[in-house]
Amino acid sequence: MNKQLRKMQENNEPGVFRVKAGKLAGFLGLFSNLFLGLLKVFLGLFTHSVSITADAINNLTDSASSLLTLVGFVVAEKPADKEHPYGHERFESISGLFICVLVIFVGLQFLKTSVERIITPAPIKTSPLIFFLLLFSIGVKFWQSRSYEKIGQFIQSDTLKASSQDSLNDCLTTGVVLISSIVQSYFGLTIDGFVGLFVAGYILFSGIQMLMDFVGSLLGEIPAEEKIKKMEDLLENQTDILGFHDLMFHSYGANHEFATVHIEISDTYSLEEAHEIIDHIEKDFLEELNIQLVCHVDPVDLKNPRRQKIRKSLRKFVRYLEEDLTLHDLRLHEGEEEVLSFDIVVPKAVRFSDEELLQRLEKYCLDEFQIKKIKVVFDHNYLLQK
């Protein structure tokens, strides 16, 4: 599998490779789940076992899930157009959402059937052949899980990673069904309804868990910590800037990622020089991280001694108030009355409200610099906060 994926990766562009690998996973899942589902339907009808039938429908649902995954990658392959300027890759998450709804529906149906079987128990037929076929099913599901995992890692697909975990969990449910059949065969205990209840509960749990993941993806989640670290490192290695803040990230799919950031540079640079600096940063992001970055320039006055003194003193003061508070975009507007404006980045957990911080900042600026009027913007940006 790894050799095939590497060869496919070498012979195709990143976007094309991702879609081809996703289609491969979809076809593997579609046919293997369909085969297992039909096999277990036959076993369920032959043995009159609600737990085996529930497991069969679970596999047939997985076939539908694989079909939706396949459709999701096909639609995601479509290029950007007038109506969808950021492409169609988010359809992968939409297809995952439909998969979760289908899984939850099936779980509810078998929850009802299992309760009925507990109230009215019925014997099931067993044989060594049935045990072997259930064991074979576990092996196929394990192979399927590993295949999903490898392809999902290669193309960084949350849908395939979720499918991998779902297939691994299916090994557990089929294992429990196998144990139920063995107990029925050798000990005469009818626990089929209770095992069916367990399988139904698992289907519901996994469906709801995956639903929450895909909803979070569509709403817009914070990127992985590793990706944030790479963006921070790349910005911190820029020697021509004084600092950065307000880094925002937007994802429309693995190949359509965007970011915006405010870059602090000396106001001694000309407009053309400032453009060259941010243009270089944006190219670095695209080449090294495949992220389309847009930079906003914040000029910093390094010549005015009073402004420098205020900036240095205020930064110490906000750190005294709360260690994780940071200050940027400081401006001193001189006229008949001095007006000081700046932004404060507020961490997730802080002991002061914005109003309390403002009161302390107003008092400090008046006492230290005799500035009566300040304008403060409180940024609640969680991307760069621990």
C-alpha contacts under 8 A as a table, 3 or more apart, distances in Angstrom:
res1	aa1	res2	aa2	distance
1	M	4	Q	5.19
1	M	5	L	6.21
1	M	147	S	7.41
1	M	150	K	7.77
2	N	5	L	5.14
2	N	6	R	6.13
2	N	150	K	7.30
3	K	6	R	5.16
3	K	7	K	6.14
4	Q	7	K	5.20
4	Q	8	M	6.12
5	L	8	M	5.00
5	L	9	Q	5.98
5	L	21	A	7.33
5	L	151	I	7.53
5	L	154	F	7.74
6	R	9	Q	4.91
6	R	10	E	6.14
7	K	10	E	5.15
7	K	11	N	6.31
8	M	11	N	5.28
8	M	12	N	6.27
8	M	17	F	6.50
9	Q	12	N	5.50
9	Q	13	E	7.35
9	Q	14	P	7.15
9	Q	17	F	5.59
10	E	13	E	7.92
12	N	16	V	5.96
12	N	17	F	5.32
13	E	16	V	5.26
13	E	17	F	5.90
14	P	17	F	5.14
14	P	18	R	6.14
14	P	255	N	7.95
15	G	18	R	5.23
15	G	19	V	6.51
15	G	77	E	7.79
15	G	255	N	6.48
16	V	19	V	5.31
16	V	20	K	6.20
16	V	77	E	7.54
17	F	20	K	5.13
17	F	21	A	6.00
18	R	21	A	5.25
18	R	22	G	6.09
18	R	155	I	5.47
19	V	22	G	5.01
19	V	23	K	6.11
19	V	73	F	5.67
19	V	74	V	7.04
19	V	76	A	7.59
19	V	77	E	6.14
20	K	23	K	5.09
20	K	24	L	6.19
21	A	24	L	5.02
21	A	25	A	6.35
21	A	151	I	6.55
21	A	155	I	7.46
22	G	25	A	5.15
22	G	26	G	6.18
22	G	69	T	7.80
22	G	70	L	6.96
22	G	73	F	6.02
22	G	151	I	7.45
22	G	155	I	7.97
22	G	160	L	7.99
23	K	26	G	4.89
23	K	27	F	6.18
23	K	69	T	7.94
23	K	70	L	5.38
23	K	73	F	6.38
23	K	74	V	7.41
24	L	27	F	5.28
24	L	28	L	6.19
25	A	28	L	5.12
25	A	29	G	6.11
25	A	66	S	7.98
25	A	70	L	7.82
25	A	147	S	7.47
25	A	148	Y	6.34
25	A	151	I	7.05
25	A	160	L	7.79
26	G	29	G	5.25
26	G	30	L	5.96
26	G	66	S	5.00
26	G	67	L	6.38
26	G	69	T	5.78
26	G	70	L	4.67
27	F	30	L	5.01
27	F	31	F	6.23
27	F	66	S	7.18
27	F	67	L	7.70
27	F	70	L	7.06
28	L	31	F	5.75
28	L	32	S	6.08
28	L	144	Q	7.68
29	G	32	S	5.34
29	G	33	N	5.71
29	G	62	D	7.61
29	G	63	S	6.55
29	G	66	S	5.36
29	G	144	Q	6.98
30	L	33	N	5.53
30	L	34	L	6.01
30	L	62	D	7.59
30	L	63	S	4.71
30	L	64	A	7.28
30	L	65	S	7.90
30	L	66	S	4.97
30	L	67	L	6.01
31	F	34	L	5.08
31	F	35	F	6.06
31	F	63	S	7.26
32	S	35	F	5.15
32	S	36	L	6.24
32	S	63	S	7.91
32	S	140	V	7.62
32	S	144	Q	7.88
33	N	36	L	5.10
33	N	37	G	5.85
33	N	59	N	5.36
33	N	60	L	6.23
33	N	62	D	6.07
33	N	63	S	5.03
34	L	37	G	5.07
34	L	38	L	6.15
34	L	59	N	6.93
34	L	60	L	5.77
34	L	63	S	5.45
35	F	38	L	5.44
35	F	39	L	6.15
36	L	39	L	5.00
36	L	40	K	6.11
36	L	56	A	7.18
36	L	59	N	6.42
36	L	60	L	7.83
36	L	137	S	6.56
37	G	40	K	5.26
37	G	41	V	6.10
37	G	55	D	7.85
37	G	56	A	4.58
37	G	57	I	6.36
37	G	58	N	7.48
37	G	59	N	4.73
37	G	60	L	4.87
38	L	41	V	5.00
38	L	42	F	6.35
38	L	56	A	7.01
38	L	60	L	7.55
39	L	42	F	5.33
39	L	43	L	6.39
39	L	56	A	7.60
40	K	43	L	4.73
40	K	44	G	5.81
40	K	52	I	6.41
40	K	53	T	6.53
40	K	55	D	7.21
40	K	56	A	4.73
41	V	44	G	5.01
41	V	45	L	6.14
41	V	52	I	7.60
41	V	53	T	5.76
41	V	56	A	5.37
41	V	57	I	7.49
42	F	45	L	5.27
42	F	46	F	6.09
43	L	46	F	5.08
43	L	47	T	5.97
43	L	52	I	7.03
43	L	53	T	7.65
43	L	130	I	7.13
44	G	47	T	5.28
44	G	48	H	5.50
44	G	49	S	5.19
44	G	50	V	6.82
44	G	51	S	7.84
44	G	52	I	5.09
44	G	53	T	4.65
44	G	56	A	7.57
45	L	48	H	5.16
45	L	49	S	7.19
45	L	53	T	7.39
46	F	125	K	7.19
47	T	124	I	5.05
47	T	125	K	4.25
47	T	126	T	6.38
48	H	123	P	7.58
48	H	124	I	5.32
48	H	125	K	6.85
49	S	52	I	5.42
49	S	53	T	6.25
49	S	123	P	7.95
49	S	124	I	5.52
49	S	125	K	7.76
49	S	192	D	6.55
50	V	53	T	4.97
50	V	54	A	5.92
50	V	113	T	7.53
50	V	114	S	6.83
50	V	117	R	7.47
50	V	192	D	6.53
50	V	193	G	6.65
50	V	196	G	6.11
51	S	54	A	5.02
51	S	55	D	6.19
51	S	114	S	7.71
51	S	177	V	6.18
51	S	192	D	5.78
51	S	193	G	6.72
51	S	195	V	5.96
51	S	196	G	4.09
51	S	197	L	7.89
51	S	199	V	7.20
52	I	55	D	4.99
52	I	56	A	6.08
52	I	174	T	7.99
52	I	177	V	6.37
52	I	196	G	7.76
53	T	56	A	4.84
53	T	57	I	6.21
54	A	57	I	5.19
54	A	58	N	6.12
54	A	110	F	6.28
54	A	196	G	6.50
54	A	199	V	7.15
54	A	200	A	7.33
55	D	58	N	4.89
55	D	59	N	6.36
55	D	173	T	7.41
55	D	174	T	6.70
55	D	177	V	7.88
55	D	199	V	7.15
56	A	59	N	5.15
56	A	60	L	6.30
57	I	60	L	4.87
57	I	61	T	5.96
57	I	106	V	7.63
58	N	61	T	5.03
58	N	62	D	6.25
58	N	103	V	7.77
58	N	106	V	7.37
58	N	203	I	7.58
59	N	62	D	4.83
59	N	63	S	6.36
60	L	63	S	4.90
60	L	64	A	6.51
61	T	64	A	5.04
61	T	65	S	6.16
61	T	102	L	7.24
61	T	103	V	6.63
61	T	106	V	7.65
62	D	65	S	4.71
62	D	66	S	6.07
63	S	66	S	5.03
63	S	67	L	6.21
64	A	67	L	4.97
64	A	68	L	6.21
64	A	99	I	7.58
65	S	68	L	5.07
65	S	69	T	6.10
65	S	96	G	7.77
65	S	99	I	5.18
66	S	69	T	4.87
66	S	70	L	6.09
67	L	70	L	5.01
67	L	71	V	6.20
68	L	71	V	4.95
68	L	72	G	5.91
68	L	95	S	5.63
68	L	96	G	7.39
68	L	98	F	7.82
68	L	99	I	6.95
69	T	72	G	4.89
69	T	73	F	6.33
69	T	92	E	6.93
69	T	95	S	6.24
69	T	96	G	6.89
69	T	159	T	7.62
70	L	73	F	5.35
70	L	74	V	6.28
71	V	74	V	5.02
71	V	75	V	6.14
71	V	95	S	7.59
72	G	75	V	5.31
72	G	76	A	5.96
72	G	91	F	5.62
72	G	92	E	4.49
72	G	93	S	7.76
72	G	94	I	7.61
72	G	95	S	5.45
73	F	76	A	4.85
73	F	77	E	6.11
73	F	89	E	7.66
73	F	91	F	7.74
73	F	92	E	6.05
74	V	77	E	5.24
74	V	78	K	7.26
75	V	78	K	5.59
75	V	88	H	6.52
75	V	89	E	7.47
75	V	91	F	6.67
75	V	92	E	7.88
76	A	79	P	7.93
76	A	87	G	7.44
76	A	88	H	4.60
76	A	89	E	4.08
76	A	90	R	6.88
76	A	91	F	5.81
76	A	92	E	6.36
77	E	88	H	6.98
77	E	89	E	6.98
78	K	87	G	6.93
78	K	88	H	6.12
79	P	87	G	5.46
79	P	88	H	6.93
80	A	84	H	5.60
80	A	85	P	4.94
80	A	86	Y	5.69
80	A	87	G	3.88
80	A	88	H	6.78
81	D	84	H	5.11
81	D	85	P	5.32
81	D	86	Y	7.98
81	D	87	G	6.94
82	K	85	P	5.77
84	H	87	G	5.52
84	H	88	H	6.93
86	Y	252	Y	6.51
86	Y	256	H	6.76
87	G	252	Y	7.39
87	G	256	H	7.47
88	H	91	F	5.80
88	H	252	Y	7.77
88	H	253	G	7.90
89	E	92	E	5.92
89	E	252	Y	6.26
89	E	253	G	4.79
89	E	254	A	7.56
89	E	255	N	7.96
89	E	256	H	7.83
90	R	93	S	5.39
90	R	94	I	6.60
90	R	218	L	7.56
90	R	252	Y	5.68
90	R	253	G	5.54
91	F	94	I	4.72
91	F	95	S	6.05
92	E	95	S	5.27
92	E	96	G	6.32
92	E	159	T	7.22
93	S	96	G	4.89
93	S	97	L	6.23
93	S	159	T	7.01
93	S	214	F	5.95
93	S	217	S	7.10
93	S	218	L	6.81
94	I	97	L	4.99
94	I	98	F	6.57
94	I	214	F	7.70
94	I	218	L	7.77
95	S	98	F	5.20
95	S	99	I	6.34
96	G	99	I	4.97
96	G	100	C	6.38
96	G	159	T	6.32
96	G	211	L	7.93
96	G	214	F	6.61
97	L	100	C	5.23
97	L	101	V	6.49
97	L	211	L	6.03
97	L	214	F	5.95
97	L	215	V	7.21
98	F	101	V	5.15
98	F	102	L	6.27
99	I	102	L	5.18
99	I	103	V	6.22
100	C	103	V	5.03
100	C	104	I	6.21
100	C	207	G	4.98
100	C	208	I	6.94
100	C	210	M	6.26
100	C	211	L	5.31
101	V	104	I	5.21
101	V	105	F	6.25
101	V	207	G	7.15
101	V	211	L	7.37
102	L	105	F	5.16
102	L	106	V	6.36
103	V	106	V	5.28
103	V	107	G	6.24
103	V	203	I	6.55
103	V	204	L	7.01
103	V	207	G	5.38
104	I	107	G	5.03
104	I	108	L	6.31
104	I	203	I	6.76
104	I	204	L	5.11
104	I	207	G	5.25
104	I	208	I	6.83
105	F	108	L	5.29
105	F	109	Q	6.43
106	V	109	Q	5.17
106	V	110	F	6.38
106	V	200	A	7.99
106	V	203	I	7.65
107	G	110	F	5.36
107	G	111	L	6.05
107	G	200	A	4.79
107	G	201	G	6.78
107	G	202	Y	7.89
107	G	203	I	5.13
107	G	204	L	5.01
108	L	111	L	5.01
108	L	112	K	6.48
108	L	200	A	7.02
108	L	204	L	7.05
109	Q	112	K	5.39
109	Q	113	T	6.49
110	F	113	T	4.77
110	F	114	S	5.85
110	F	196	G	7.28
110	F	197	L	7.39
110	F	200	A	5.52
111	L	114	S	5.28
111	L	115	V	6.30
111	L	196	G	7.53
111	L	197	L	5.70
111	L	200	A	5.16
111	L	201	G	6.99
112	K	115	V	5.33
112	K	116	E	6.40
113	T	116	E	5.14
113	T	117	R	6.30
114	S	117	R	4.99
114	S	118	I	6.24
114	S	193	G	4.84
114	S	194	F	6.82
114	S	196	G	5.22
114	S	197	L	5.13
114	S	200	A	7.83
115	V	118	I	5.07
115	V	119	I	6.32
115	V	193	G	6.65
115	V	194	F	7.84
115	V	197	L	6.84
116	E	119	I	5.15
116	E	120	T	6.07
116	E	193	G	7.73
117	R	120	T	4.91
117	R	121	P	5.06
117	R	122	A	7.18
117	R	192	D	7.66
117	R	193	G	4.90
118	I	121	P	5.40
118	I	192	D	7.86
118	I	193	G	4.74
118	I	194	F	6.45
121	P	190	T	6.98
121	P	192	D	7.89
121	P	193	G	7.01
122	A	190	T	7.35
123	P	190	T	6.47
124	I	181	S	7.97
124	I	184	Q	7.51
124	I	192	D	8.00
125	K	185	S	7.93
126	T	130	I	6.41
126	T	131	F	7.81
126	T	181	S	6.45
126	T	182	I	7.83
126	T	184	Q	7.81
126	T	185	S	6.08
127	S	130	I	5.33
127	S	131	F	6.61
127	S	185	S	7.84
128	P	131	F	5.04
128	P	132	F	6.23
129	L	132	F	5.05
129	L	133	L	6.18
130	I	133	L	5.12
130	I	134	L	6.19
131	F	134	L	5.27
131	F	135	L	6.19
131	F	178	L	6.44
131	F	181	S	7.63
131	F	182	I	7.69
132	F	135	L	5.03
132	F	136	F	6.05
133	L	136	F	4.88
133	L	137	S	6.13
134	L	137	S	4.94
134	L	138	I	6.45
134	L	174	T	6.84
134	L	175	G	7.73
134	L	178	L	6.29
135	L	138	I	5.15
135	L	139	G	6.55
135	L	175	G	7.58
135	L	178	L	7.51
136	F	139	G	5.12
136	F	140	V	6.39
137	S	140	V	5.14
137	S	141	K	6.20
137	S	171	C	7.99
137	S	174	T	7.60
138	I	141	K	5.13
138	I	142	F	6.19
138	I	170	D	7.71
138	I	171	C	4.98
138	I	174	T	6.46
138	I	175	G	7.04
139	G	142	F	5.13
139	G	143	W	6.29
139	G	171	C	7.83
140	V	143	W	5.13
140	V	144	Q	6.11
141	K	144	Q	4.90
141	K	145	S	6.11
141	K	167	S	5.66
141	K	168	L	6.74
141	K	170	D	6.87
141	K	171	C	6.04
142	F	145	S	5.06
142	F	146	R	6.34
142	F	167	S	6.83
142	F	168	L	5.99
142	F	171	C	6.57
143	W	146	R	5.24
143	W	147	S	6.22
144	Q	147	S	5.10
144	Q	148	Y	6.19
144	Q	164	S	7.30
144	Q	167	S	6.64
145	S	148	Y	5.21
145	S	149	E	6.11
145	S	163	S	7.29
145	S	164	S	4.30
145	S	165	Q	6.73
145	S	166	D	7.70
145	S	167	S	5.03
145	S	168	L	5.58
146	R	149	E	4.99
146	R	150	K	6.18
146	R	164	S	6.76
147	S	150	K	5.28
147	S	151	I	6.24
147	S	164	S	7.68
148	Y	151	I	5.31
148	Y	152	G	5.74
148	Y	160	L	5.57
148	Y	161	K	6.59
148	Y	163	S	6.65
148	Y	164	S	4.99
149	E	152	G	5.04
149	E	153	Q	6.07
149	E	160	L	6.82
149	E	161	K	5.73
149	E	164	S	5.38
150	K	153	Q	5.26
150	K	154	F	6.32
151	I	154	F	5.08
151	I	155	I	6.33
151	I	160	L	7.40
152	G	155	I	5.42
152	G	156	Q	5.34
152	G	157	S	4.89
152	G	158	D	7.06
152	G	159	T	7.76
152	G	160	L	4.99
152	G	161	K	5.42
153	Q	156	Q	5.00
153	Q	157	S	6.97
153	Q	161	K	7.58
156	Q	254	A	7.27
157	S	160	L	5.43
157	S	161	K	6.29
157	S	254	A	7.87
158	D	161	K	4.97
158	D	162	A	6.05
159	T	162	A	5.22
159	T	163	S	6.24
160	L	163	S	4.81
160	L	164	S	6.04
161	K	164	S	5.03
161	K	165	Q	6.45
162	A	165	Q	5.22
162	A	166	D	6.14
162	A	210	M	7.02
163	S	166	D	4.89
163	S	167	S	6.11
164	S	167	S	5.21
164	S	168	L	6.27
165	Q	168	L	5.04
165	Q	169	N	6.15
166	D	169	N	5.09
166	D	170	D	6.19
166	D	206	S	7.23
167	S	170	D	4.90
167	S	171	C	6.61
168	L	171	C	5.26
168	L	172	L	7.06
169	N	172	L	5.14
169	N	173	T	6.55
170	D	173	T	5.00
170	D	174	T	6.05
171	C	174	T	5.34
171	C	175	G	6.00
172	L	175	G	4.94
172	L	176	V	6.24
173	T	176	V	5.10
173	T	177	V	6.31
173	T	199	V	5.94
173	T	202	Y	7.77
174	T	177	V	4.93
174	T	178	L	6.13
175	G	178	L	4.99
175	G	179	I	6.27
176	V	179	I	5.03
176	V	180	S	6.19
176	V	195	V	7.04
177	V	180	S	4.97
177	V	181	S	6.36
177	V	195	V	6.55
177	V	196	G	7.91
178	L	181	S	5.19
178	L	182	I	6.29
179	I	182	I	5.04
179	I	183	V	6.10
180	S	183	V	5.17
180	S	184	Q	6.17
180	S	191	I	6.43
180	S	192	D	6.30
180	S	195	V	6.77
181	S	184	Q	5.06
181	S	185	S	6.08
181	S	192	D	7.76
182	I	185	S	5.03
182	I	186	Y	6.06
182	I	187	F	7.94
183	V	186	Y	5.47
183	V	187	F	5.28
183	V	188	G	6.65
183	V	189	L	6.22
183	V	190	T	7.99
184	Q	187	F	5.68
184	Q	188	G	4.65
184	Q	189	L	5.00
184	Q	190	T	5.76
184	Q	191	I	7.27
185	S	188	G	5.89
190	T	193	G	7.75
191	I	194	F	5.30
191	I	195	V	6.22
192	D	195	V	5.21
192	D	196	G	6.07
193	G	196	G	4.96
193	G	197	L	6.13
194	F	197	L	4.92
194	F	198	F	6.33
195	V	198	F	4.92
195	V	199	V	6.24
196	G	199	V	5.07
196	G	200	A	6.09
197	L	200	A	5.09
197	L	201	G	6.05
198	F	201	G	5.03
198	F	202	Y	6.16
199	V	202	Y	5.04
199	V	203	I	6.19
200	A	203	I	5.08
200	A	204	L	6.26
201	G	204	L	5.16
201	G	205	F	6.10
202	Y	205	F	5.04
202	Y	206	S	6.05
203	I	206	S	5.37
203	I	207	G	5.98
204	L	207	G	5.09
204	L	208	I	6.10
205	F	208	I	5.34
205	F	209	Q	6.11
206	S	209	Q	5.07
206	S	210	M	6.09
207	G	210	M	5.29
207	G	211	L	6.03
208	I	211	L	4.93
208	I	212	M	6.27
209	Q	212	M	5.35
209	Q	213	D	6.53
210	M	213	D	5.02
210	M	214	F	6.30
211	L	214	F	5.31
211	L	215	V	6.08
212	M	215	V	5.16
212	M	216	G	6.08
213	D	216	G	5.16
213	D	217	S	6.28
214	F	217	S	4.88
214	F	218	L	6.24
215	V	218	L	5.17
215	V	219	L	6.11
216	G	219	L	5.11
216	G	220	G	6.16
216	G	221	E	5.95
217	S	220	G	5.23
217	S	221	E	5.63
218	L	221	E	7.85
220	G	250	H	7.36
220	G	251	S	7.48
222	I	249	F	7.63
222	I	383	L	6.60
223	P	227	K	6.46
223	P	228	I	6.71
223	P	249	F	7.50
224	A	227	K	5.37
224	A	228	I	6.54
225	E	228	I	5.07
225	E	229	K	6.13
226	E	229	K	5.09
226	E	230	K	6.32
227	K	230	K	5.11
227	K	231	M	6.34
228	I	231	M	5.17
228	I	232	E	6.16
228	I	383	L	7.71
228	I	384	L	7.36
229	K	232	E	5.06
229	K	233	D	6.03
230	K	233	D	5.13
230	K	234	L	6.14
230	K	289	L	7.97
231	M	234	L	5.25
231	M	235	L	6.32
231	M	285	F	7.74
231	M	289	L	7.93
232	E	235	L	5.23
232	E	236	E	6.04
233	D	236	E	5.07
233	D	237	N	6.17
234	L	237	N	5.36
234	L	238	Q	6.92
234	L	284	D	7.93
234	L	285	F	7.73
235	L	238	Q	5.47
235	L	244	F	7.47
235	L	281	I	7.60
236	E	239	T	7.80
236	E	243	G	7.54
238	Q	241	I	6.15
238	Q	281	I	7.66
239	T	242	L	7.89
240	D	265	I	7.20
240	D	277	I	7.00
241	I	244	F	7.84
241	I	263	I	6.83
241	I	264	E	5.86
241	I	265	I	4.87
241	I	266	S	7.55
242	L	263	I	7.71
242	L	264	E	5.26
242	L	265	I	5.34
242	L	266	S	7.23
243	G	263	I	6.20
243	G	264	E	5.09
243	G	265	I	7.38
244	F	247	L	7.73
244	F	261	V	6.91
244	F	262	H	5.52
244	F	263	I	4.58
244	F	264	E	5.71
245	H	261	V	6.21
245	H	262	H	5.30
245	H	263	I	6.82
245	H	328	H	7.70
246	D	260	T	7.66
246	D	261	V	5.45
246	D	262	H	5.80
246	D	381	N	6.79
247	L	259	A	7.00
247	L	260	T	5.66
247	L	261	V	4.28
247	L	262	H	6.86
247	L	383	L	6.92
247	L	384	L	7.28
248	M	259	A	5.37
248	M	260	T	5.17
248	M	261	V	6.35
248	M	383	L	6.76
249	F	257	E	7.54
249	F	258	F	5.90
249	F	259	A	4.36
249	F	260	T	6.68
249	F	383	L	7.93
250	H	257	E	5.94
250	H	258	F	5.07
250	H	259	A	5.98
251	S	254	A	7.20
251	S	256	H	6.21
251	S	257	E	4.47
251	S	258	F	6.17
252	Y	255	N	7.74
252	Y	256	H	5.20
252	Y	257	E	6.03
253	G	256	H	5.10
253	G	257	E	6.59
254	A	257	E	6.57
255	N	290	N	7.35
256	H	291	I	7.43
256	H	292	Q	7.98
257	E	290	N	7.30
257	E	291	I	5.11
257	E	292	Q	6.33
258	F	291	I	5.38
258	F	292	Q	4.72
258	F	293	L	5.80
259	A	291	I	6.79
259	A	292	Q	6.24
259	A	293	L	4.73
259	A	294	V	6.37
260	T	293	L	5.54
260	T	294	V	4.77
260	T	295	C	5.80
260	T	296	H	7.58
261	V	293	L	7.60
261	V	294	V	6.60
261	V	295	C	5.13
261	V	296	H	6.16
262	H	295	C	5.76
262	H	296	H	4.59
262	H	297	V	5.88
262	H	298	D	6.55
263	I	278	I	7.89
263	I	295	C	6.43
263	I	296	H	5.94
263	I	297	V	5.03
263	I	298	D	5.77
264	E	297	V	6.14
264	E	298	D	4.69
264	E	299	P	5.82
264	E	300	V	6.40
265	I	269	Y	7.78
265	I	274	A	7.63
265	I	297	V	7.06
265	I	298	D	6.31
265	I	299	P	5.17
265	I	300	V	5.84
266	S	269	Y	6.11
266	S	299	P	5.49
266	S	300	V	4.88
266	S	301	D	6.33
266	S	302	L	6.62
267	D	270	S	7.65
267	D	299	P	4.71
267	D	300	V	5.33
267	D	301	D	5.63
267	D	302	L	7.42
268	T	301	D	7.89
269	Y	272	E	7.97
269	Y	273	E	5.76
269	Y	274	A	6.02
270	S	273	E	5.11
270	S	274	A	6.16
271	L	274	A	5.14
271	L	275	H	6.18
272	E	275	H	5.06
272	E	276	E	6.33
273	E	276	E	5.13
273	E	277	I	6.39
274	A	277	I	5.17
274	A	278	I	6.45
274	A	297	V	7.68
275	H	278	I	5.39
275	H	279	D	5.88
276	E	279	D	5.01
276	E	280	H	6.12
277	I	280	H	5.28
277	I	281	I	6.51
278	I	281	I	4.98
278	I	282	E	6.13
278	I	295	C	6.19
278	I	297	V	7.91
279	D	282	E	5.15
279	D	283	K	6.26
280	H	283	K	5.21
280	H	284	D	6.29
281	I	284	D	5.09
281	I	285	F	6.37
282	E	285	F	5.21
282	E	286	L	6.38
282	E	292	Q	6.92
282	E	293	L	5.20
282	E	294	V	6.66
282	E	295	C	7.35
283	K	286	L	5.13
283	K	287	E	6.09
284	D	287	E	5.24
284	D	288	E	5.78
284	D	289	L	7.72
285	F	288	E	5.46
285	F	289	L	5.22
285	F	290	N	6.31
285	F	291	I	5.49
285	F	292	Q	6.64
285	F	293	L	6.44
286	L	289	L	5.64
286	L	290	N	4.30
286	L	291	I	4.83
286	L	292	Q	5.48
286	L	293	L	7.27
287	E	290	N	5.72
287	E	291	I	7.96
298	D	329	D	6.75
300	V	329	D	7.65
300	V	330	L	7.94
301	D	304	N	6.46
301	D	307	R	7.49
301	D	308	Q	7.72
302	L	305	P	7.71
302	L	308	Q	6.60
303	K	308	Q	7.81
304	N	307	R	5.46
304	N	308	Q	6.29
305	P	308	Q	5.07
305	P	309	K	6.07
306	R	309	K	5.07
306	R	310	I	6.17
307	R	310	I	5.10
307	R	311	R	6.04
307	R	331	R	7.86
307	R	332	L	6.65
308	Q	311	R	5.09
308	Q	312	K	6.12
309	K	312	K	5.27
309	K	313	S	6.05
310	I	313	S	5.17
310	I	314	L	5.88
310	I	369	F	7.60
311	R	314	L	5.29
311	R	315	R	6.17
311	R	330	L	6.86
312	K	315	R	5.35
312	K	316	K	6.53
313	S	316	K	5.27
313	S	317	F	6.29
314	L	317	F	4.92
314	L	318	V	6.15
314	L	327	L	7.88
315	R	318	V	5.37
315	R	319	R	6.28
315	R	326	T	6.94
315	R	327	L	6.11
316	K	319	R	5.22
316	K	320	Y	6.20
317	F	320	Y	4.91
317	F	321	L	6.32
318	V	321	L	4.99
318	V	322	E	6.19
318	V	323	E	7.51
318	V	325	L	5.95
318	V	326	T	6.90
318	V	327	L	7.55
319	R	322	E	5.06
319	R	323	E	4.48
319	R	324	D	6.57
319	R	325	L	5.74
319	R	326	T	7.12
320	Y	323	E	6.23
321	L	325	L	7.80
322	E	325	L	5.53
322	E	350	V	7.12
322	E	351	R	7.93
324	D	346	V	7.62
324	D	347	P	6.39
325	L	344	I	6.77
325	L	345	V	5.85
325	L	346	V	5.67
325	L	347	P	6.62
326	T	344	I	5.72
326	T	345	V	5.30
326	T	346	V	7.40
327	L	330	L	7.63
327	L	342	F	7.02
327	L	343	D	5.76
327	L	344	I	4.73
327	L	345	V	6.42
328	H	342	F	6.06
328	H	343	D	5.37
328	H	344	I	6.64
329	D	341	S	7.64
329	D	342	F	5.07
329	D	343	D	5.88
330	L	340	L	7.27
330	L	341	S	5.66
330	L	342	F	4.18
330	L	343	D	7.01
331	R	340	L	5.79
331	R	341	S	5.14
331	R	342	F	6.23
332	L	338	E	6.88
332	L	339	V	5.91
332	L	340	L	4.67
332	L	341	S	6.53
333	H	338	E	5.68
333	H	339	V	5.07
333	H	340	L	6.27
334	E	337	E	6.61
334	E	338	E	4.79
334	E	339	V	6.70
335	G	338	E	5.88
338	E	371	I	6.26
338	E	372	K	7.60
338	E	373	K	7.09
339	V	371	I	6.96
339	V	372	K	7.54
339	V	373	K	5.25
339	V	374	I	5.62
339	V	375	K	7.51
340	L	371	I	7.31
340	L	373	K	6.56
340	L	374	I	4.65
340	L	375	K	6.24
341	S	374	I	5.54
341	S	375	K	4.49
341	S	376	V	5.75
342	F	375	K	6.58
342	F	376	V	5.29
342	F	377	V	6.54
343	D	376	V	5.52
343	D	377	V	4.61
343	D	378	F	5.84
343	D	379	D	6.84
344	I	376	V	7.06
344	I	377	V	6.22
344	I	378	F	4.93
344	I	379	D	5.92
345	V	378	F	5.96
345	V	379	D	4.60
345	V	380	H	6.16
345	V	381	N	6.99
346	V	350	V	7.35
346	V	378	F	6.47
346	V	379	D	5.86
346	V	380	H	5.37
346	V	381	N	7.42
347	P	350	V	6.31
347	P	380	H	6.81
347	P	381	N	7.68
347	P	382	Y	7.08
347	P	385	Q	6.28
348	K	380	H	7.64
348	K	382	Y	6.92
348	K	385	Q	7.31
350	V	353	S	7.53
352	F	355	E	7.89
352	F	356	E	5.72
352	F	357	L	6.09
353	S	356	E	5.17
353	S	357	L	6.26
354	D	357	L	5.13
354	D	358	L	6.13
354	D	378	F	7.00
355	E	358	L	5.08
355	E	359	Q	6.32
356	E	359	Q	5.19
356	E	360	R	6.43
357	L	360	R	5.25
357	L	361	L	6.13
358	L	361	L	5.08
358	L	362	E	6.04
358	L	376	V	7.32
359	Q	362	E	5.21
359	Q	363	K	6.29
360	R	363	K	5.23
360	R	364	Y	6.15
361	L	364	Y	5.08
361	L	365	C	6.11
362	E	365	C	5.32
362	E	366	L	6.19
362	E	372	K	7.36
362	E	373	K	7.53
362	E	374	I	6.68
363	K	366	L	5.19
363	K	367	D	6.06
364	Y	367	D	5.17
364	Y	368	E	5.84
364	Y	369	F	7.93
365	C	368	E	5.34
365	C	369	F	5.35
365	C	370	Q	6.36
365	C	371	I	5.56
365	C	372	K	7.26
365	C	374	I	7.98
366	L	369	F	5.65
366	L	370	Q	4.28
366	L	371	I	4.80
366	L	372	K	5.47
367	D	370	Q	5.82
367	D	371	I	7.99
371	I	374	I	7.37
381	N	384	L	7.32
381	N	385	Q	7.64
382	Y	385	Q	5.15
382	Y	386	K	7.97
